[in-house]
Amino acid sequence: MNNNNKTEEEPVKKKFDIGDRAVVKETALLPSGFEGTVGKVYENSVLIEIDADSVADSRSEELHDLHGRVIVRMDEAEKLKK
């Protein structure tokens, strides 16, 4: 039997791409928020390389513990306009 009713899936528009700048207003580890660059995109989350200048000095120890990177849910991050 010939299956001519096959529909091709349309490509899903991703919220983030690698290299995008993003801002996270608040997380449990860094409640003051931060900015950074998307390093990897997962299905529902992104790995963000944190811009150290965007983190409050009082949170520098947490930033060090995170090795400058953190994974957050996509809905916790917003893409910055270029």
PyMOL Python script that loads the backbone (N, CA, C, O; Angstrom):
from pymol import cmd

cmd.read_pdbstr("""\
ATOM      1  N   MET A   1       0.847  -1.163   0.000  1.00  0.00           N
ATOM      2  CA  MET A   1       0.000   0.000   0.000  1.00  0.00           C
ATOM      3  C   MET A   1       0.898   1.233   0.000  1.00  0.00           C
ATOM      4  O   MET A   1       1.889   1.296   0.727  1.00  0.00           O
ATOM      5  N   ASN A   2       0.543   2.186  -0.807  1.00  0.00           N
ATOM      6  CA  ASN A   2       1.327   3.406  -0.955  1.00  0.00           C
ATOM      7  C   ASN A   2       0.829   4.466   0.016  1.00  0.00           C
ATOM      8  O   ASN A   2      -0.366   4.761   0.044  1.00  0.00           O
ATOM      9  N   ASN A   3       1.709   5.035   0.797  1.00  0.00           N
ATOM     10  CA  ASN A   3       1.308   6.026   1.797  1.00  0.00           C
ATOM     11  C   ASN A   3       1.650   7.423   1.297  1.00  0.00           C
ATOM     12  O   ASN A   3       2.726   7.943   1.594  1.00  0.00           O
ATOM     13  N   ASN A   4       0.741   8.032   0.540  1.00  0.00           N
ATOM     14  CA  ASN A   4       0.959   9.369  -0.013  1.00  0.00           C
ATOM     15  C   ASN A   4       0.505  10.468   0.929  1.00  0.00           C
ATOM     16  O   ASN A   4       0.706  11.646   0.634  1.00  0.00           O
ATOM     17  N   ASN A   5      -0.092  10.121   2.039  1.00  0.00           N
ATOM     18  CA  ASN A   5      -0.594  11.119   2.978  1.00  0.00           C
ATOM     19  C   ASN A   5       0.444  11.500   4.029  1.00  0.00           C
ATOM     20  O   ASN A   5       0.115  12.101   5.052  1.00  0.00           O
ATOM     21  N   LYS A   6       1.686  11.147   3.767  1.00  0.00           N
ATOM     22  CA  LYS A   6       2.749  11.481   4.713  1.00  0.00           C
ATOM     23  C   LYS A   6       2.919  12.982   4.787  1.00  0.00           C
ATOM     24  O   LYS A   6       3.015  13.661   3.764  1.00  0.00           O
ATOM     25  N   THR A   7       2.953  13.483   5.972  1.00  0.00           N
ATOM     26  CA  THR A   7       3.223  14.915   6.133  1.00  0.00           C
ATOM     27  C   THR A   7       4.595  15.065   6.747  1.00  0.00           C
ATOM     28  O   THR A   7       4.951  14.372   7.701  1.00  0.00           O
ATOM     29  N   GLU A   8       5.352  15.975   6.188  1.00  0.00           N
ATOM     30  CA  GLU A   8       6.679  16.213   6.729  1.00  0.00           C
ATOM     31  C   GLU A   8       6.573  17.159   7.909  1.00  0.00           C
ATOM     32  O   GLU A   8       5.812  18.126   7.888  1.00  0.00           O
ATOM     33  N   GLU A   9       7.343  16.862   8.927  1.00  0.00           N
ATOM     34  CA  GLU A   9       7.339  17.728  10.098  1.00  0.00           C
ATOM     35  C   GLU A   9       8.057  19.021   9.769  1.00  0.00           C
ATOM     36  O   GLU A   9       9.133  19.021   9.170  1.00  0.00           O
ATOM     37  N   GLU A  10       7.446  20.119  10.171  1.00  0.00           N
ATOM     38  CA  GLU A  10       8.087  21.406   9.969  1.00  0.00           C
ATOM     39  C   GLU A  10       9.169  21.579  11.018  1.00  0.00           C
ATOM     40  O   GLU A  10       9.008  21.153  12.162  1.00  0.00           O
ATOM     41  N   PRO A  11      10.276  22.209  10.625  1.00  0.00           N
ATOM     42  CA  PRO A  11      11.332  22.412  11.622  1.00  0.00           C
ATOM     43  C   PRO A  11      10.840  23.285  12.766  1.00  0.00           C
ATOM     44  O   PRO A  11      10.141  24.277  12.563  1.00  0.00           O
ATOM     45  N   VAL A  12      11.222  22.892  13.964  1.00  0.00           N
ATOM     46  CA  VAL A  12      10.810  23.625  15.156  1.00  0.00           C
ATOM     47  C   VAL A  12      11.719  24.838  15.322  1.00  0.00           C
ATOM     48  O   VAL A  12      12.943  24.717  15.261  1.00  0.00           O
ATOM     49  N   LYS A  13      11.123  25.992  15.529  1.00  0.00           N
ATOM     50  CA  LYS A  13      11.893  27.216  15.748  1.00  0.00           C
ATOM     51  C   LYS A  13      12.419  27.190  17.170  1.00  0.00           C
ATOM     52  O   LYS A  13      11.651  27.139  18.131  1.00  0.00           O
ATOM     53  N   LYS A  14      13.741  27.226  17.296  1.00  0.00           N
ATOM     54  CA  LYS A  14      14.358  27.195  18.613  1.00  0.00           C
ATOM     55  C   LYS A  14      14.356  28.592  19.218  1.00  0.00           C
ATOM     56  O   LYS A  14      14.520  29.590  18.516  1.00  0.00           O
ATOM     57  N   LYS A  15      14.169  28.644  20.515  1.00  0.00           N
ATOM     58  CA  LYS A  15      14.181  29.922  21.218  1.00  0.00           C
ATOM     59  C   LYS A  15      15.594  30.486  21.289  1.00  0.00           C
ATOM     60  O   LYS A  15      15.781  31.702  21.261  1.00  0.00           O
ATOM     61  N   PHE A  16      16.589  29.608  21.380  1.00  0.00           N
ATOM     62  CA  PHE A  16      17.989  30.020  21.494  1.00  0.00           C
ATOM     63  C   PHE A  16      18.851  29.262  20.496  1.00  0.00           C
ATOM     64  O   PHE A  16      18.547  28.130  20.119  1.00  0.00           O
ATOM     65  N   ASP A  17      19.922  29.904  20.081  1.00  0.00           N
ATOM     66  CA  ASP A  17      20.966  29.270  19.284  1.00  0.00           C
ATOM     67  C   ASP A  17      22.283  29.447  20.026  1.00  0.00           C
ATOM     68  O   ASP A  17      22.418  30.346  20.856  1.00  0.00           O
ATOM     69  N   ILE A  18      23.244  28.599  19.730  1.00  0.00           N
ATOM     70  CA  ILE A  18      24.566  28.734  20.336  1.00  0.00           C
ATOM     71  C   ILE A  18      25.142  30.095  19.963  1.00  0.00           C
ATOM     72  O   ILE A  18      25.093  30.512  18.805  1.00  0.00           O
ATOM     73  N   GLY A  19      25.684  30.773  20.956  1.00  0.00           N
ATOM     74  CA  GLY A  19      26.269  32.095  20.732  1.00  0.00           C
ATOM     75  C   GLY A  19      25.338  33.249  21.045  1.00  0.00           C
ATOM     76  O   GLY A  19      25.782  34.396  21.103  1.00  0.00           O
ATOM     77  N   ASP A  20      24.049  32.974  21.249  1.00  0.00           N
ATOM     78  CA  ASP A  20      23.100  34.037  21.612  1.00  0.00           C
ATOM     79  C   ASP A  20      23.434  34.591  22.990  1.00  0.00           C
ATOM     80  O   ASP A  20      23.891  33.857  23.866  1.00  0.00           O
ATOM     81  N   ARG A  21      23.209  35.872  23.176  1.00  0.00           N
ATOM     82  CA  ARG A  21      23.338  36.495  24.495  1.00  0.00           C
ATOM     83  C   ARG A  21      22.002  36.316  25.209  1.00  0.00           C
ATOM     84  O   ARG A  21      20.940  36.448  24.601  1.00  0.00           O
ATOM     85  N   ALA A  22      22.065  36.017  26.499  1.00  0.00           N
ATOM     86  CA  ALA A  22      20.850  35.772  27.278  1.00  0.00           C
ATOM     87  C   ALA A  22      20.978  36.415  28.647  1.00  0.00           C
ATOM     88  O   ALA A  22      22.076  36.633  29.157  1.00  0.00           O
ATOM     89  N   VAL A  23      19.815  36.714  29.229  1.00  0.00           N
ATOM     90  CA  VAL A  23      19.768  37.238  30.590  1.00  0.00           C
ATOM     91  C   VAL A  23      18.837  36.337  31.403  1.00  0.00           C
ATOM     92  O   VAL A  23      17.779  35.920  30.933  1.00  0.00           O
ATOM     93  N   VAL A  24      19.259  36.052  32.626  1.00  0.00           N
ATOM     94  CA  VAL A  24      18.452  35.277  33.566  1.00  0.00           C
ATOM     95  C   VAL A  24      18.223  36.182  34.766  1.00  0.00           C
ATOM     96  O   VAL A  24      19.174  36.615  35.416  1.00  0.00           O
ATOM     97  N   LYS A  25      16.957  36.466  35.059  1.00  0.00           N
ATOM     98  CA  LYS A  25      16.644  37.423  36.121  1.00  0.00           C
ATOM     99  C   LYS A  25      16.899  36.861  37.516  1.00  0.00           C
ATOM    100  O   LYS A  25      17.295  37.594  38.422  1.00  0.00           O
ATOM    101  N   GLU A  26      16.669  35.553  37.685  1.00  0.00           N
ATOM    102  CA  GLU A  26      16.823  34.973  39.025  1.00  0.00           C
ATOM    103  C   GLU A  26      16.902  33.453  38.927  1.00  0.00           C
ATOM    104  O   GLU A  26      16.150  32.833  38.176  1.00  0.00           O
ATOM    105  N   THR A  27      17.806  32.867  39.681  1.00  0.00           N
ATOM    106  CA  THR A  27      17.854  31.412  39.853  1.00  0.00           C
ATOM    107  C   THR A  27      18.108  31.135  41.332  1.00  0.00           C
ATOM    108  O   THR A  27      18.439  32.043  42.094  1.00  0.00           O
ATOM    109  N   ALA A  28      17.953  29.895  41.725  1.00  0.00           N
ATOM    110  CA  ALA A  28      18.189  29.543  43.125  1.00  0.00           C
ATOM    111  C   ALA A  28      19.649  29.779  43.512  1.00  0.00           C
ATOM    112  O   ALA A  28      19.935  30.199  44.634  1.00  0.00           O
ATOM    113  N   LEU A  29      20.566  29.511  42.593  1.00  0.00           N
ATOM    114  CA  LEU A  29      21.992  29.660  42.897  1.00  0.00           C
ATOM    115  C   LEU A  29      22.474  31.104  42.808  1.00  0.00           C
ATOM    116  O   LEU A  29      23.362  31.513  43.556  1.00  0.00           O
ATOM    117  N   LEU A  30      21.888  31.871  41.896  1.00  0.00           N
ATOM    118  CA  LEU A  30      22.275  33.277  41.720  1.00  0.00           C
ATOM    119  C   LEU A  30      21.013  34.138  41.721  1.00  0.00           C
ATOM    120  O   LEU A  30      20.528  34.522  40.657  1.00  0.00           O
ATOM    121  N   PRO A  31      20.480  34.445  42.900  1.00  0.00           N
ATOM    122  CA  PRO A  31      19.210  35.168  42.986  1.00  0.00           C
ATOM    123  C   PRO A  31      19.252  36.585  42.429  1.00  0.00           C
ATOM    124  O   PRO A  31      18.207  37.170  42.143  1.00  0.00           O
ATOM    125  N   SER A  32      20.449  37.140  42.273  1.00  0.00           N
ATOM    126  CA  SER A  32      20.534  38.498  41.722  1.00  0.00           C
ATOM    127  C   SER A  32      20.503  38.502  40.199  1.00  0.00           C
ATOM    128  O   SER A  32      20.466  39.570  39.588  1.00  0.00           O
ATOM    129  N   GLY A  33      20.517  37.325  39.576  1.00  0.00           N
ATOM    130  CA  GLY A  33      20.469  37.227  38.127  1.00  0.00           C
ATOM    131  C   GLY A  33      21.835  37.412  37.485  1.00  0.00           C
ATOM    132  O   GLY A  33      22.819  37.729  38.155  1.00  0.00           O
ATOM    133  N   PHE A  34      21.875  37.205  36.159  1.00  0.00           N
ATOM    134  CA  PHE A  34      23.134  37.319  35.423  1.00  0.00           C
ATOM    135  C   PHE A  34      22.865  37.355  33.926  1.00  0.00           C
ATOM    136  O   PHE A  34      21.757  37.072  33.471  1.00  0.00           O
ATOM    137  N   GLU A  35      23.898  37.709  33.169  1.00  0.00           N
ATOM    138  CA  GLU A  35      23.876  37.654  31.714  1.00  0.00           C
ATOM    139  C   GLU A  35      24.960  36.692  31.269  1.00  0.00           C
ATOM    140  O   GLU A  35      25.892  36.403  32.019  1.00  0.00           O
ATOM    141  N   GLY A  36      24.834  36.198  30.047  1.00  0.00           N
ATOM    142  CA  GLY A  36      25.857  35.307  29.532  1.00  0.00           C
ATOM    143  C   GLY A  36      25.603  34.920  28.096  1.00  0.00           C
ATOM    144  O   GLY A  36      24.728  35.472  27.429  1.00  0.00           O
ATOM    145  N   THR A  37      26.380  33.965  27.632  1.00  0.00           N
ATOM    146  CA  THR A  37      26.314  33.489  26.254  1.00  0.00           C
ATOM    147  C   THR A  37      25.891  32.029  26.247  1.00  0.00           C
ATOM    148  O   THR A  37      26.395  31.225  27.031  1.00  0.00           O
ATOM    149  N   VAL A  38      24.961  31.688  25.354  1.00  0.00           N
ATOM    150  CA  VAL A  38      24.480  30.310  25.248  1.00  0.00           C
ATOM    151  C   VAL A  38      25.594  29.445  24.663  1.00  0.00           C
ATOM    152  O   VAL A  38      26.093  29.708  23.569  1.00  0.00           O
ATOM    153  N   GLY A  39      25.971  28.412  25.407  1.00  0.00           N
ATOM    154  CA  GLY A  39      27.031  27.510  24.973  1.00  0.00           C
ATOM    155  C   GLY A  39      26.505  26.217  24.378  1.00  0.00           C
ATOM    156  O   GLY A  39      27.161  25.605  23.535  1.00  0.00           O
ATOM    157  N   LYS A  40      25.318  25.796  24.815  1.00  0.00           N
ATOM    158  CA  LYS A  40      24.717  24.569  24.311  1.00  0.00           C
ATOM    159  C   LYS A  40      23.213  24.653  24.505  1.00  0.00           C
ATOM    160  O   LYS A  40      22.733  25.204  25.495  1.00  0.00           O
ATOM    161  N   VAL A  41      22.475  24.099  23.549  1.00  0.00           N
ATOM    162  CA  VAL A  41      21.018  24.109  23.615  1.00  0.00           C
ATOM    163  C   VAL A  41      20.535  22.674  23.787  1.00  0.00           C
ATOM    164  O   VAL A  41      20.870  21.795  22.992  1.00  0.00           O
ATOM    165  N   TYR A  42      19.749  22.449  24.828  1.00  0.00           N
ATOM    166  CA  TYR A  42      19.135  21.154  25.079  1.00  0.00           C
ATOM    167  C   TYR A  42      17.661  21.248  24.710  1.00  0.00           C
ATOM    168  O   TYR A  42      17.212  22.279  24.209  1.00  0.00           O
ATOM    169  N   GLU A  43      16.909  20.188  24.950  1.00  0.00           N
ATOM    170  CA  GLU A  43      15.495  20.172  24.576  1.00  0.00           C
ATOM    171  C   GLU A  43      14.690  21.244  25.311  1.00  0.00           C
ATOM    172  O   GLU A  43      13.913  21.966  24.686  1.00  0.00           O
ATOM    173  N   ASN A  44      14.864  21.356  26.619  1.00  0.00           N
ATOM    174  CA  ASN A  44      14.085  22.310  27.416  1.00  0.00           C
ATOM    175  C   ASN A  44      14.940  23.256  28.238  1.00  0.00           C
ATOM    176  O   ASN A  44      14.420  23.994  29.075  1.00  0.00           O
ATOM    177  N   SER A  45      16.240  23.242  28.010  1.00  0.00           N
ATOM    178  CA  SER A  45      17.140  24.074  28.802  1.00  0.00           C
ATOM    179  C   SER A  45      18.338  24.504  27.960  1.00  0.00           C
ATOM    180  O   SER A  45      18.546  24.022  26.846  1.00  0.00           O
ATOM    181  N   VAL A  46      19.117  25.420  28.523  1.00  0.00           N
ATOM    182  CA  VAL A  46      20.316  25.908  27.845  1.00  0.00           C
ATOM    183  C   VAL A  46      21.470  25.981  28.838  1.00  0.00           C
ATOM    184  O   VAL A  46      21.268  26.225  30.028  1.00  0.00           O
ATOM    185  N   LEU A  47      22.671  25.768  28.334  1.00  0.00           N
ATOM    186  CA  LEU A  47      23.886  25.967  29.109  1.00  0.00           C
ATOM    187  C   LEU A  47      24.346  27.385  28.827  1.00  0.00           C
ATOM    188  O   LEU A  47      24.573  27.753  27.674  1.00  0.00           O
ATOM    189  N   ILE A  48      24.483  28.177  29.875  1.00  0.00           N
ATOM    190  CA  ILE A  48      24.889  29.571  29.714  1.00  0.00           C
ATOM    191  C   ILE A  48      26.248  29.771  30.365  1.00  0.00           C
ATOM    192  O   ILE A  48      26.457  29.432  31.529  1.00  0.00           O
ATOM    193  N   GLU A  49      27.165  30.330  29.587  1.00  0.00           N
ATOM    194  CA  GLU A  49      28.472  30.724  30.103  1.00  0.00           C
ATOM    195  C   GLU A  49      28.304  32.124  30.675  1.00  0.00           C
ATOM    196  O   GLU A  49      28.058  33.078  29.937  1.00  0.00           O
ATOM    197  N   ILE A  50      28.436  32.242  31.978  1.00  0.00           N
ATOM    198  CA  ILE A  50      28.089  33.462  32.702  1.00  0.00           C
ATOM    199  C   ILE A  50      29.132  34.550  32.486  1.00  0.00           C
ATOM    200  O   ILE A  50      30.336  34.309  32.580  1.00  0.00           O
ATOM    201  N   ASP A  51      28.645  35.748  32.196  1.00  0.00           N
ATOM    202  CA  ASP A  51      29.501  36.931  32.116  1.00  0.00           C
ATOM    203  C   ASP A  51      29.781  37.381  33.552  1.00  0.00           C
ATOM    204  O   ASP A  51      28.876  37.839  34.249  1.00  0.00           O
ATOM    205  N   ALA A  52      31.027  37.249  33.990  1.00  0.00           N
ATOM    206  CA  ALA A  52      31.382  37.533  35.388  1.00  0.00           C
ATOM    207  C   ALA A  52      31.057  38.967  35.790  1.00  0.00           C
ATOM    208  O   ALA A  52      30.766  39.223  36.959  1.00  0.00           O
ATOM    209  N   ASP A  53      31.101  39.906  34.851  1.00  0.00           N
ATOM    210  CA  ASP A  53      30.800  41.303  35.168  1.00  0.00           C
ATOM    211  C   ASP A  53      29.330  41.523  35.504  1.00  0.00           C
ATOM    212  O   ASP A  53      28.979  42.539  36.105  1.00  0.00           O
ATOM    213  N   SER A  54      28.464  40.578  35.122  1.00  0.00           N
ATOM    214  CA  SER A  54      27.034  40.747  35.373  1.00  0.00           C
ATOM    215  C   SER A  54      26.595  40.177  36.718  1.00  0.00           C
ATOM    216  O   SER A  54      25.433  40.313  37.099  1.00  0.00           O
ATOM    217  N   VAL A  55      27.516  39.541  37.437  1.00  0.00           N
ATOM    218  CA  VAL A  55      27.195  38.924  38.728  1.00  0.00           C
ATOM    219  C   VAL A  55      27.642  39.854  39.848  1.00  0.00           C
ATOM    220  O   VAL A  55      28.748  40.394  39.813  1.00  0.00           O
ATOM    221  N   ALA A  56      26.784  40.035  40.831  1.00  0.00           N
ATOM    222  CA  ALA A  56      27.118  40.883  41.977  1.00  0.00           C
ATOM    223  C   ALA A  56      28.365  40.348  42.676  1.00  0.00           C
ATOM    224  O   ALA A  56      28.554  39.137  42.788  1.00  0.00           O
ATOM    225  N   ASP A  57      29.211  41.259  43.143  1.00  0.00           N
ATOM    226  CA  ASP A  57      30.452  40.858  43.821  1.00  0.00           C
ATOM    227  C   ASP A  57      30.188  39.928  45.003  1.00  0.00           C
ATOM    228  O   ASP A  57      31.001  39.054  45.303  1.00  0.00           O
ATOM    229  N   SER A  58      29.058  40.116  45.671  1.00  0.00           N
ATOM    230  CA  SER A  58      28.736  39.272  46.823  1.00  0.00           C
ATOM    231  C   SER A  58      28.460  37.824  46.408  1.00  0.00           C
ATOM    232  O   SER A  58      28.422  36.934  47.257  1.00  0.00           O
ATOM    233  N   ARG A  59      28.271  37.587  45.124  1.00  0.00           N
ATOM    234  CA  ARG A  59      27.984  36.238  44.621  1.00  0.00           C
ATOM    235  C   ARG A  59      29.172  35.620  43.890  1.00  0.00           C
ATOM    236  O   ARG A  59      29.006  34.614  43.201  1.00  0.00           O
ATOM    237  N   SER A  60      30.351  36.191  44.021  1.00  0.00           N
ATOM    238  CA  SER A  60      31.514  35.693  43.279  1.00  0.00           C
ATOM    239  C   SER A  60      31.891  34.268  43.685  1.00  0.00           C
ATOM    240  O   SER A  60      32.408  33.507  42.867  1.00  0.00           O
ATOM    241  N   GLU A  61      31.638  33.906  44.937  1.00  0.00           N
ATOM    242  CA  GLU A  61      31.952  32.539  45.371  1.00  0.00           C
ATOM    243  C   GLU A  61      31.059  31.524  44.656  1.00  0.00           C
ATOM    244  O   GLU A  61      31.535  30.473  44.226  1.00  0.00           O
ATOM    245  N   GLU A  62      29.767  31.835  44.530  1.00  0.00           N
ATOM    246  CA  GLU A  62      28.861  30.941  43.806  1.00  0.00           C
ATOM    247  C   GLU A  62      29.278  30.824  42.347  1.00  0.00           C
ATOM    248  O   GLU A  62      29.239  29.738  41.769  1.00  0.00           O
ATOM    249  N   LEU A  63      29.681  31.950  41.749  1.00  0.00           N
ATOM    250  CA  LEU A  63      30.132  31.937  40.359  1.00  0.00           C
ATOM    251  C   LEU A  63      31.347  31.028  40.213  1.00  0.00           C
ATOM    252  O   LEU A  63      31.440  30.260  39.255  1.00  0.00           O
ATOM    253  N   HIS A  64      32.269  31.113  41.152  1.00  0.00           N
ATOM    254  CA  HIS A  64      33.460  30.255  41.121  1.00  0.00           C
ATOM    255  C   HIS A  64      33.059  28.780  41.253  1.00  0.00           C
ATOM    256  O   HIS A  64      33.584  27.927  40.537  1.00  0.00           O
ATOM    257  N   ASP A  65      32.135  28.485  42.161  1.00  0.00           N
ATOM    258  CA  ASP A  65      31.683  27.106  42.366  1.00  0.00           C
ATOM    259  C   ASP A  65      31.018  26.534  41.114  1.00  0.00           C
ATOM    260  O   ASP A  65      31.086  25.329  40.870  1.00  0.00           O
ATOM    261  N   LEU A  66      30.381  27.387  40.328  1.00  0.00           N
ATOM    262  CA  LEU A  66      29.701  26.951  39.103  1.00  0.00           C
ATOM    263  C   LEU A  66      30.652  26.853  37.914  1.00  0.00           C
ATOM    264  O   LEU A  66      30.247  26.439  36.828  1.00  0.00           O
ATOM    265  N   HIS A  67      31.900  27.228  38.113  1.00  0.00           N
ATOM    266  CA  HIS A  67      32.899  27.241  37.036  1.00  0.00           C
ATOM    267  C   HIS A  67      32.459  28.135  35.879  1.00  0.00           C
ATOM    268  O   HIS A  67      32.816  27.897  34.725  1.00  0.00           O
ATOM    269  N   GLY A  68      31.683  29.159  36.201  1.00  0.00           N
ATOM    270  CA  GLY A  68      31.284  30.140  35.196  1.00  0.00           C
ATOM    271  C   GLY A  68      30.207  29.683  34.242  1.00  0.00           C
ATOM    272  O   GLY A  68      29.919  30.367  33.260  1.00  0.00           O
ATOM    273  N   ARG A  69      29.602  28.528  34.512  1.00  0.00           N
ATOM    274  CA  ARG A  69      28.555  28.013  33.627  1.00  0.00           C
ATOM    275  C   ARG A  69      27.399  27.465  34.453  1.00  0.00           C
ATOM    276  O   ARG A  69      27.583  26.984  35.571  1.00  0.00           O
ATOM    277  N   VAL A  70      26.203  27.550  33.875  1.00  0.00           N
ATOM    278  CA  VAL A  70      25.025  27.026  34.564  1.00  0.00           C
ATOM    279  C   VAL A  70      23.993  26.598  33.521  1.00  0.00           C
ATOM    280  O   VAL A  70      23.892  27.199  32.452  1.00  0.00           O
ATOM    281  N   ILE A  71      23.232  25.559  33.843  1.00  0.00           N
ATOM    282  CA  ILE A  71      22.134  25.122  32.980  1.00  0.00           C
ATOM    283  C   ILE A  71      20.841  25.639  33.589  1.00  0.00           C
ATOM    284  O   ILE A  71      20.577  25.438  34.774  1.00  0.00           O
ATOM    285  N   VAL A  72      20.034  26.309  32.767  1.00  0.00           N
ATOM    286  CA  VAL A  72      18.749  26.838  33.225  1.00  0.00           C
ATOM    287  C   VAL A  72      17.650  26.417  32.255  1.00  0.00           C
ATOM    288  O   VAL A  72      17.908  26.146  31.082  1.00  0.00           O
ATOM    289  N   ARG A  73      16.423  26.367  32.765  1.00  0.00           N
ATOM    290  CA  ARG A  73      15.273  26.101  31.900  1.00  0.00           C
ATOM    291  C   ARG A  73      15.120  27.244  30.906  1.00  0.00           C
ATOM    292  O   ARG A  73      15.416  28.395  31.228  1.00  0.00           O
ATOM    293  N   MET A  74      14.663  26.932  29.714  1.00  0.00           N
ATOM    294  CA  MET A  74      14.512  27.966  28.684  1.00  0.00           C
ATOM    295  C   MET A  74      13.573  29.081  29.118  1.00  0.00           C
ATOM    296  O   MET A  74      13.783  30.243  28.769  1.00  0.00           O
ATOM    297  N   ASP A  75      12.529  28.734  29.884  1.00  0.00           N
ATOM    298  CA  ASP A  75      11.594  29.786  30.283  1.00  0.00           C
ATOM    299  C   ASP A  75      12.135  30.667  31.402  1.00  0.00           C
ATOM    300  O   ASP A  75      11.487  31.647  31.769  1.00  0.00           O
ATOM    301  N   GLU A  76      13.307  30.348  31.956  1.00  0.00           N
ATOM    302  CA  GLU A  76      13.947  31.218  32.946  1.00  0.00           C
ATOM    303  C   GLU A  76      14.875  32.233  32.284  1.00  0.00           C
ATOM    304  O   GLU A  76      15.311  33.186  32.930  1.00  0.00           O
ATOM    305  N   ALA A  77      15.177  32.035  31.009  1.00  0.00           N
ATOM    306  CA  ALA A  77      16.123  32.901  30.305  1.00  0.00           C
ATOM    307  C   ALA A  77      15.412  33.687  29.209  1.00  0.00           C
ATOM    308  O   ALA A  77      14.426  33.232  28.630  1.00  0.00           O
ATOM    309  N   GLU A  78      15.938  34.870  28.943  1.00  0.00           N
ATOM    310  CA  GLU A  78      15.419  35.700  27.854  1.00  0.00           C
ATOM    311  C   GLU A  78      16.566  36.033  26.917  1.00  0.00           C
ATOM    312  O   GLU A  78      17.678  36.334  27.350  1.00  0.00           O
ATOM    313  N   LYS A  79      16.278  35.975  25.636  1.00  0.00           N
ATOM    314  CA  LYS A  79      17.283  36.304  24.630  1.00  0.00           C
ATOM    315  C   LYS A  79      17.455  37.815  24.574  1.00  0.00           C
ATOM    316  O   LYS A  79      16.475  38.558  24.516  1.00  0.00           O
ATOM    317  N   LEU A  80      18.701  38.262  24.593  1.00  0.00           N
ATOM    318  CA  LEU A  80      18.980  39.693  24.486  1.00  0.00           C
ATOM    319  C   LEU A  80      19.006  40.092  23.020  1.00  0.00           C
ATOM    320  O   LEU A  80      19.490  39.344  22.171  1.00  0.00           O
ATOM    321  N   LYS A  81      18.492  41.256  22.737  1.00  0.00           N
ATOM    322  CA  LYS A  81      18.515  41.778  21.370  1.00  0.00           C
ATOM    323  C   LYS A  81      19.941  42.125  21.004  1.00  0.00           C
ATOM    324  O   LYS A  81      20.712  42.597  21.840  1.00  0.00           O
ATOM    325  N   LYS A  82      20.284  41.890  19.760  1.00  0.00           N
ATOM    326  CA  LYS A  82      21.644  42.210  19.294  1.00  0.00           C
ATOM    327  C   LYS A  82      21.781  43.663  18.956  1.00  0.00           C
ATOM    328  O   LYS A  82      22.856  44.104  18.549  1.00  0.00           O
TER     329      LYS A  82
END
""", "prot")
cmd.dss("prot")
cmd.show_as("cartoon", "prot")
cmd.util.cbc("prot")
cmd.orient("prot")
